Amino acid sequence: MKSFWRWTVKLLALLLILLSLPARAQVKLRLPVILYHLTYRGPGERTLLLKRLEEALVDRLRAEGFRVEVRKERPADLGRVLEEENFVAAAWGQVVELGGQVSVDLFVKRRGHPEIYSTYVSGALSDWPLLEKKAAEALVAALFTRPKVEAIEVAGNLRVDQEVILEKISTRSGEFLDPEKIRKDIKEIYKLGYFEDVAVEARPGKEGLILTYRVLEKPVIQEIVFEGNKAVSEADLKKVIEIKPLSILNLKEVNKALEIIKALYQQKGYYHTEVTPEIKPLSGRRVKVVFHIKEGHKLYIKKIDFTGNRAFSDKELKKLLSLSEKGTLTWVRKAVRTVKSLVSPEPAAEPGVYSRPFLYRDLERIEDFYQNHGFLEARVGEPQVKEKGGWVYITIPIEEGPRYRVGRIEVLQDLYPRERIFKELTLPKEKYFSREALKRDQLRIADLFADKGYAYAEVKPELEPDRKTHTVKVVFRVDRGPLVYVNRIEIVGNTKTRDKVIRRELLVVEQRPFSASRLRKSEARLRRLGYFEDVSIEKEKGVKENLMDLTVKVKEQPTGTFSIGAGYSSVDKLIFMGQISQRNFLGKGQTLSFQGLLGTRSSRYALSFFEPYLRDSKFSLGLSLYNWSREYEDFTRDSSGGSFRIGYPLTPDLRVYGGYRYDDTELSDLNPFVSDIIKQSLDIKITSALEFGLSYDTRNRWFVPTKGTLQQLDFELAGQFLGGDSEYLKTVYQGHLYFPLPLPRDLVAHLHVGAGYITEGSGKKVPVYERFFLGGLNSIRGYRYGDVSPIDPETGERIGGTRMAFLQAETIFTLIRSINLKGVLFFDTGTVWDKAHGFDSSELRKSVGFGIRWLSPMGPLRIEFGWNIDRKPGEDSSNWNFQLGGTF
């Protein structure tokens, strides 16, 4: 009995909660019950009292969610009536009066239950209103027991699948009815965001209640239309608003879109713009959202003034602003703005046009500028904007305050020597205090500690300005926190590349101390692979404060490529080149490539394979086979051969390698008047050579890097002791250096230098095709390959040299940021000479030119055009080359 009352009280409380829900989310448990007329035992008649009591009982039951039907006489077979007429329960009772005291006895019969529940209340007849209330509460408590849930149904859903709704319903068939669960179900269904109304209805079944979760879906936005917009395109409007076609209608989001549209017009200088949304109903719970736009007009800036500025002139401060005064040169500024929009995705103010959003950005720029030039306490006040005669006049108040120099600097820490810390700081080098330098030094100190495993180190700068000396004492307090270990490394996004291919490039290892520099280098190594469109490594605190989890996120890109290329020269005319390769063969990081070249006077075929981690070791293996033929002016060369190379990393960036190359060359169709060097090559058919080299690579990406270096030093030793005819030692160095230039943004300098030296053996057996020739895409552009070479004075033929040097200097910049299209301006110079004649600076050849580079959807595209700026007789004045790679 105690458990019954506990459950009854609990259900009453829950029922009150459910009934307090908004009407659009209520639980409509309209349970049908019968109330039979009450009887009376006592002196006299109490017809009026009985009627009042019955009305009180009915009102209370209906208020609690019951559907009540009042009947006269209770039948003998009450259980059959409940079953046949689908009532969940029946109630009846009697009022007994004796000596001024009254007892109200109530009885309840539930369908499917043989027993009859009874309850009563009693008191003085004079307290009859109180007895009515107590009797009603007692009857509700007697009726409100837990029926079972027989079945669950979903109704009203048109577009949302029924299974989606059922997944959110925790109530199950066969369970006792739990209003708390139902309330939770409603909330979970609402969270889906698809419904305007959710209600639960109950009807009696054979073995309990059948619950129907009835939903009303929100309308779906079928179309978004803008009317009246002329100054701003529909594409720009759709880009900034967050509501989209086929999304659920949300009036808050519509109103938010309205404000965004107004802000966009303000940003473009259009003020007093009115935007009115209209929701047009369509069939099938679909709507069309129409934004009616009444465009305002542009406000032009007549004058921008500053007050309070003593250290910097108005002219200096105006250079910081994106806003500008309208004047005669406004059209020039517009042209510059158009060009900048191609380079930078950041919106720019229209020259001469007032824009409130840009004005407040400019205020922040001014304040930052002052605080980065020693004015620690500088403040920029609220600007005065006056509109007069169609013009805008802006006055910006400035409070400069005193100018501070950097005073004493302290770093309170116990890990590094003072000298090591101060080596990283930039504040001591500043003439005046700079918040930008302060922030930079704060990050550098934190990075030093993170590099030693203190990933969560906190560096808090404290400033102590001295108004007398106008200096600022800076104290960096370092709380290094716990030594952090890498707990777990998870790799996501690699649909093709195997986990181990990625893990072997990581310099951070699970269960080892964390290192910030190793993490950065790991990311750079992954980018250098060229397998991924995007790479990021996210850090997250582990289960303990001294643990960190890393998530390596990659986005695969096609690594199979087919490339086609073409070149043109006055000798070879058109040359067509093709290559098919897979840089991530079978997802194992291997490279397999086949290359072919076909021209009017030459052909070449080559097959190569590279395994960067041989049998999961640190050793790499490269193999190649080739066969090629070329017709020169005075002879034809047919070659075939192959090579293998084994490499090993000495450090993450430095690799050593060695190998062997075999070449079998046959010269034929010689002109009888060719140079002696070419004639000597007739007897040098076999080149059997050992190779050795070093490679140092710190580039941040494989295509158009922005920083880092690639340096290679190669040695090749050929001799008769290896079974060949050639005898020489060839040394070649090539270095690439990439570094960003300070202004403008995204400007990268690239220097490429090359030098070579051949030491001839005792028999001077260096075939002409192993000598140095320059010209072409990778040495001196503006010349075709072989144009830069010593000339035999007797025959006038280019015969190559035993020494060479060249320099490529180029500037890489962004042409169109949205597609990452790069432009190139270059200057190349170099020459080739031999031991007999020595180096002659007057023989340096030079060229200038331009080009574009683009990682297109079809693969890397490179087009470059160069002019020969010191043309000699018989040379082309210019040359162009292009190379296009496709992906698969």
Sequence and secondary structure as in RCSB ss.txt:
>XXXX:A:sequence
MKSFWRWTVKLLALLLILLSLPARAQVKLRLPVILYHLTYRGPGERTLLLKRLEEALVDRLRAEGFRVEVRKERP
ADLGRVLEEENFVAAAWGQVVELGGQVSVDLFVKRRGHPEIYSTYVSGALSDWPLLEKKAAEALVAALFTRPKVE
AIEVAGNLRVDQEVILEKISTRSGEFLDPEKIRKDIKEIYKLGYFEDVAVEARPGKEGLILTYRVLEKPVIQEIV
FEGNKAVSEADLKKVIEIKPLSILNLKEVNKALEIIKALYQQKGYYHTEVTPEIKPLSGRRVKVVFHIKEGHKLY
IKKIDFTGNRAFSDKELKKLLSLSEKGTLTWVRKAVRTVKSLVSPEPAAEPGVYSRPFLYRDLERIEDFYQNHGF
LEARVGEPQVKEKGGWVYITIPIEEGPRYRVGRIEVLQDLYPRERIFKELTLPKEKYFSREALKRDQLRIADLFA
DKGYAYAEVKPELEPDRKTHTVKVVFRVDRGPLVYVNRIEIVGNTKTRDKVIRRELLVVEQRPFSASRLRKSEAR
LRRLGYFEDVSIEKEKGVKENLMDLTVKVKEQPTGTFSIGAGYSSVDKLIFMGQISQRNFLGKGQTLSFQGLLGT
RSSRYALSFFEPYLRDSKFSLGLSLYNWSREYEDFTRDSSGGSFRIGYPLTPDLRVYGGYRYDDTELSDLNPFVS
DIIKQSLDIKITSALEFGLSYDTRNRWFVPTKGTLQQLDFELAGQFLGGDSEYLKTVYQGHLYFPLPLPRDLVAH
LHVGAGYITEGSGKKVPVYERFFLGGLNSIRGYRYGDVSPIDPETGERIGGTRMAFLQAETIFTLIRSINLKGVL
FFDTGTVWDKAHGFDSSELRKSVGFGIRWLSPMGPLRIEFGWNIDRKPGEDSSNWNFQLGGTF
>XXXX:A:secstr
 HHHHHHHHHHHHHHHHHHTS GGG EE  EEEEEE  EEESSS  HHHHHHHHHHHHHHHHHTTEEEEEESS  
S HHHHHHHHT SEEEEEEEEEETTEEEEEEEEEETT  SEEEEEEEEEGGGHHHHHHHHHHHHHHHH    BEE
EEEEES SSS HHHHHTT    TTSB  HHHHHHHHHHHHHTS EEEEEEEEEE SSSEEEEEEEEE  EEEEEE
EES SSS HHHHHHH S  TTSB  HHHHHHHHHHHHHHHHHTTEES EEEEEEEEETTTEEEEEEEEE  EE E
EEEEEEES  SS HHHHHTT S     TTHHHHHHHHHHHHHH  S    TTB  HHHHHHHHHHHHHHHHTTT 
TT EE   EEEEETTEEEEEEEEE     EEEEEEEE SSS HHHHHHH  GGG SS  HHHHHHHHHHHHHHHH
HTT TT EEEEEEEEETTTTEEEEEEEEE  S  EEEEEEEES SSS HHHHHTT S  TTSB  HHHHHHHHHH
HHHH  EEEEEEEEEE SSTTEEEEEEEEEE   EEEEEEEEEETTTEEEEEEEEEEEEETTTTEEEEEEEEEES
SEEEEEEEEEESSGGGSS EEEEEEEEEEEE SS EEEEEEEEEEEEEESSSSEEEEEEEEEEEEEEES  TT  
HHHHHGGG  EEEEEEEEEEEE  S SSS SSEEEEEEEEEEE GGGT S  EEEEEEEEEEEEE SSSTT EEE
EEEEEEEEEE TT    GGGSB B STTS TTS TT BS B TTT  B  BSEEEEEEEEEEEEEEGGGTEEEEE
EEEEEEEE TTT   GGG EEEEEEEEEEEETTEEEEEEEEEETT  TTS SEEEEEEEEEE 
